[in-house]
């Protein structure tokens, strides 16, 4: 699996690994890259089965496999210790890495993540799957912004929405891969294991997330033994895209605090 590694801004700069959600593309993090690269060495990548890693996924694909693939790619690049910043499905991969590779994950930031799939989120994905089966990639891509962005934000950016739809169609991961990744997401359940995570965790959520209700982050925070939670008042599911200024401040402050907390533990 190919990963993109930015040059370190200084010697021994901490490594931050960015993991996108169901879309899987590293380009999701464009609003964060410039500010992160001033302080960290940043890893960004297209997940297996998406973007620049377009191979067909195996049957019974799982979040555990996603985590192991990422770990092996990092190890091949000589990266032994890193922070993880994950959005939605990416947050689940981060939780899995923290469980499977505790010696490697120094800190974790979960953005609109969860312990196990909320009934409302499951319903949203069921509807989206029906759209995919009935209308193909076009229907999936056209509906996707409704679950990602606040209504007023979208209404003010109609030309951008059209451009994003065209780009998403051009880089669509394919129905078989999407369904396998979605199935992995739906089957993941960390409710019994998350208490074993020992690295410091920052949980970020948005109150107006239509796809993943903020209560999911509240439950995740309550179950994690070494976590803090911050709440964005608005921004939707993709709050790092819709309000990057607020989000980037929270992220930079949060990463600094997490790494300081990890130093105290060590």
C-alpha positions as CSV (number, residue, x, y, z in Angstrom):
1,X,0.0,0.0,0.0
2,X,1.3,3.4,-0.9
3,X,1.6,6.2,1.7
4,X,2.6,9.8,1.3
5,X,5.1,11.0,3.9
6,X,5.8,14.8,4.2
7,X,9.3,15.9,5.1
8,X,9.8,16.6,8.8
9,X,9.8,20.3,9.7
10,X,12.5,19.6,12.3
11,X,14.6,16.7,13.6
12,X,12.6,14.2,15.5
13,X,9.2,15.8,14.6
14,X,6.4,13.5,15.7
15,X,4.6,11.5,13.0
16,X,0.9,12.1,12.6
17,X,-1.0,9.6,10.5
18,X,-4.3,10.8,8.9
19,X,-7.0,8.2,8.2
20,X,-10.1,9.2,6.3
21,X,-13.5,7.7,6.6
22,X,-15.5,5.6,4.2
23,X,-14.4,7.5,1.1
24,X,-10.9,6.4,1.9
25,X,-9.1,9.2,0.1
26,X,-6.1,11.0,1.6
27,X,-7.3,14.2,-0.1
28,X,-10.0,14.5,2.5
29,X,-7.4,16.1,4.8
30,X,-6.4,18.9,2.5
31,X,-7.8,21.6,4.9
32,X,-5.4,20.3,7.6
33,X,-2.2,19.5,5.8
34,X,-0.6,22.9,5.7
35,X,-1.0,23.6,9.4
36,X,0.0,20.1,10.5
37,X,3.1,20.0,8.3
38,X,4.5,23.1,10.2
39,X,4.8,21.0,13.4
40,X,4.6,17.3,12.4
41,X,5.8,14.8,9.8
42,X,2.5,13.9,8.2
43,X,1.4,10.5,6.7
44,X,-1.5,10.7,4.3
45,X,-2.7,7.8,2.2
46,X,-5.5,6.4,0.1
47,X,-6.9,3.3,1.8
48,X,-6.7,-0.1,0.1
49,X,-9.4,-0.3,-2.6
50,X,-9.6,3.5,-3.1
51,X,-7.7,6.2,-5.0
52,X,-4.1,5.3,-5.7
53,X,-4.6,1.9,-4.0
54,X,-7.4,0.6,-6.3
55,X,-7.0,-3.2,-5.9
56,X,-10.1,-5.4,-5.4
57,X,-10.7,-6.1,-1.7
58,X,-11.1,-9.7,-0.4
59,X,-14.3,-11.1,1.0
60,X,-14.9,-10.6,4.7
61,X,-12.7,-7.5,4.7
62,X,-12.4,-6.1,8.2
63,X,-11.3,-3.0,10.2
64,X,-8.6,-5.2,11.7
65,X,-7.2,-5.8,8.2
66,X,-7.3,-2.1,7.5
67,X,-5.3,-1.4,10.6
68,X,-2.7,-4.1,9.9
69,X,-2.3,-2.9,6.3
70,X,-1.6,0.6,7.5
71,X,0.8,-0.6,10.2
72,X,2.8,-2.7,7.7
73,X,3.1,0.2,5.3
74,X,4.3,2.4,8.1
75,X,6.8,-0.2,9.2
76,X,8.1,-0.5,5.7
77,X,8.7,3.3,5.7
78,X,10.7,3.0,8.9
79,X,8.0,4.5,11.1
80,X,7.8,2.8,14.5
81,X,5.8,5.3,16.6
82,X,3.1,7.7,15.5
83,X,0.0,9.6,16.4
84,X,-3.3,8.7,14.7
85,X,-6.0,11.2,13.6
86,X,-9.0,9.3,12.2
87,X,-12.4,10.4,10.9
88,X,-15.4,8.1,11.3
89,X,-14.3,4.8,9.8
90,X,-10.7,6.2,10.2
91,X,-11.3,6.6,13.9
92,X,-12.2,2.9,14.1
93,X,-9.0,2.0,12.4
94,X,-7.2,4.2,14.9
95,X,-8.9,2.4,17.8
96,X,-7.9,-1.0,16.3
97,X,-4.3,0.2,15.9
98,X,-4.3,1.4,19.6
99,X,-5.5,-2.1,20.6
100,X,-3.2,-4.2,18.4
101,X,-0.1,-2.0,18.4
102,X,0.0,-0.2,21.7
103,X,3.7,0.2,21.5
104,X,3.4,2.2,18.3
105,X,0.4,4.5,18.8
106,X,1.4,7.4,21.0
107,X,-1.9,9.2,20.8
108,X,-5.2,9.1,19.0
109,X,-7.7,11.7,17.8
110,X,-11.2,10.4,17.0
111,X,-13.4,12.6,14.9
112,X,-17.1,11.7,14.8
113,X,-16.3,8.1,15.7
114,X,-18.1,5.5,17.7
115,X,-17.9,2.3,19.7
116,X,-20.4,0.3,17.6
117,X,-22.8,1.5,15.0
118,X,-25.6,3.6,16.3
119,X,-29.1,2.6,15.1
120,X,-29.6,6.0,13.4
121,X,-26.2,5.7,11.6
122,X,-27.1,2.1,10.5
123,X,-30.4,3.4,9.1
124,X,-28.6,6.1,7.1
125,X,-26.2,3.6,5.6
126,X,-29.1,1.3,4.7
127,X,-30.7,4.1,2.8
128,X,-27.5,4.9,1.1
129,X,-27.0,1.3,0.1
130,X,-30.4,1.2,-1.5
131,X,-29.5,4.3,-3.4
132,X,-26.3,2.6,-4.6
133,X,-28.1,-0.6,-5.7
134,X,-30.9,1.4,-7.4
135,X,-29.0,4.3,-8.9
136,X,-25.3,3.2,-8.9
137,X,-22.4,5.5,-8.3
138,X,-24.3,8.6,-9.5
139,X,-27.0,8.2,-6.8
140,X,-24.4,7.5,-4.0
141,X,-22.3,10.5,-4.9
142,X,-25.3,12.9,-5.2
143,X,-26.7,11.9,-1.8
144,X,-23.3,11.9,0.0
145,X,-23.1,15.6,0.8
146,X,-26.5,15.5,2.5
147,X,-24.9,13.3,5.2
148,X,-21.6,15.2,5.3
149,X,-22.4,18.9,5.3
150,X,-24.8,21.3,7.0
151,X,-27.6,22.4,4.8
152,X,-26.8,26.2,4.9
153,X,-23.1,25.4,4.1
154,X,-24.1,23.4,1.0
155,X,-26.6,26.0,-0.2
156,X,-24.0,28.7,-0.1
157,X,-21.6,26.6,-2.2
158,X,-23.6,25.2,-5.1
159,X,-20.8,25.4,-7.7
160,X,-18.4,23.7,-5.2
161,X,-20.9,20.9,-4.7
162,X,-21.1,20.3,-8.4
163,X,-17.4,20.2,-8.8
164,X,-17.0,17.8,-5.8
165,X,-19.7,15.4,-7.3
166,X,-17.8,15.3,-10.6
167,X,-14.5,14.6,-8.8
168,X,-16.1,11.9,-6.6
169,X,-17.6,10.2,-9.6
170,X,-14.3,10.2,-11.4
171,X,-12.5,8.6,-8.4
172,X,-15.4,6.4,-7.2
173,X,-13.9,3.3,-5.5
174,X,-16.3,0.9,-7.2
175,X,-19.5,-0.7,-5.8
176,X,-17.9,-4.1,-4.7
177,X,-15.1,-2.4,-2.7
178,X,-17.4,0.2,-1.2
179,X,-19.8,-2.5,-0.1
180,X,-17.0,-4.5,1.5
181,X,-15.7,-1.5,3.3
182,X,-19.2,-0.6,4.5
183,X,-19.7,-4.1,5.8
184,X,-16.5,-3.9,7.7
185,X,-17.6,-0.6,9.2
186,X,-21.0,-2.0,10.2
187,X,-19.5,-5.1,11.9
188,X,-16.9,-3.3,14.0
189,X,-17.7,-3.3,17.7
190,X,-15.2,-1.9,20.2
191,X,-17.5,-1.7,23.2
192,X,-15.9,-4.7,25.0
193,X,-12.2,-3.9,24.2
194,X,-11.8,-0.1,24.2
195,X,-11.1,0.1,27.9
196,X,-7.8,-1.7,27.2
197,X,-6.6,1.3,25.2
198,X,-3.8,3.1,27.2
199,X,-2.7,5.9,24.9
200,X,-4.2,9.4,25.5
201,X,-7.2,10.0,23.2
202,X,-9.0,13.2,22.1
203,X,-12.6,12.8,21.0
204,X,-13.9,15.5,18.7
205,X,-17.5,15.6,17.6
206,X,-20.0,18.0,16.0
207,X,-23.4,18.6,17.5
208,X,-25.1,18.8,14.1
209,X,-23.6,15.6,12.6
210,X,-26.5,14.1,10.7
211,X,-24.8,10.8,10.0
212,X,-23.1,10.0,13.4
213,X,-25.0,11.6,16.3
214,X,-22.8,13.4,18.9
215,X,-24.0,10.9,21.5
216,X,-21.7,8.3,19.8
217,X,-18.7,10.4,20.8
218,X,-20.1,10.8,24.3
219,X,-20.3,7.1,24.7
220,X,-16.8,6.6,23.2
221,X,-15.3,9.2,25.6
222,X,-17.0,7.6,28.6
223,X,-15.6,4.1,27.7
224,X,-12.0,5.3,27.1
225,X,-9.9,5.4,30.3
226,X,-7.5,8.2,29.1
227,X,-9.6,10.5,27.0
228,X,-10.8,14.1,26.6
229,X,-13.8,15.3,24.5
230,X,-14.3,18.6,22.7
231,X,-17.5,19.5,20.9
232,X,-17.9,21.7,17.8
233,X,-21.2,23.5,17.8
234,X,-21.6,23.1,14.1
235,X,-19.9,21.7,11.1
236,X,-21.7,18.5,10.3
237,X,-20.1,15.1,9.8
238,X,-17.2,16.6,7.8
239,X,-16.6,19.4,10.3
240,X,-12.8,19.5,9.5
241,X,-13.8,20.5,5.9
242,X,-16.7,22.9,6.7
243,X,-15.0,24.8,9.5
244,X,-11.3,24.2,9.2
245,X,-10.2,27.2,11.2
246,X,-12.0,26.0,14.3
247,X,-11.2,22.4,13.7
248,X,-7.5,23.0,13.1
249,X,-7.1,25.0,16.3
250,X,-8.8,22.2,18.2
251,X,-6.6,19.6,16.5
252,X,-3.3,21.4,17.0
253,X,-4.0,22.1,20.7
254,X,-5.3,18.6,21.2
255,X,-2.2,16.9,19.6
256,X,0.1,19.1,21.7
257,X,-1.8,18.1,24.9
258,X,-1.9,14.4,24.0
259,X,1.8,14.2,23.3
260,X,2.5,16.1,26.6
261,X,0.3,13.6,28.4
262,X,2.2,10.7,26.8
263,X,5.5,12.2,27.9
264,X,4.3,12.3,31.5
265,X,3.3,8.6,31.3
266,X,6.7,7.7,29.9
